[in-house]
């Protein structure tokens, strides 16, 4: 029982740290790069801005999608790395 508690607590801790890292990485590095690549008239479109009044922000949605894809890829690499080894 106790030997299973340490890996579980490490997984929870590392998951939390990875989540914070990915959120800041996407928000501070990836999203500004994407916004620079978008044309100005698409970025300042009043149609997209109208969704902000209803509480939906496209920038946040896109950043959460990128965070999800990066987290899935990191998990895939982690599982692929340790799948052949008996831990």
Secondary structure, 3 states (H helix, E strand, C coil): CHHHHHHHHHHHHHHHHHHHHHHHHHHHHHHHHHHHHCCHHHHCCHHHHHHHHHCCCHHHHHHHHHHHHHHHHHHHHHHHHHCCCCC
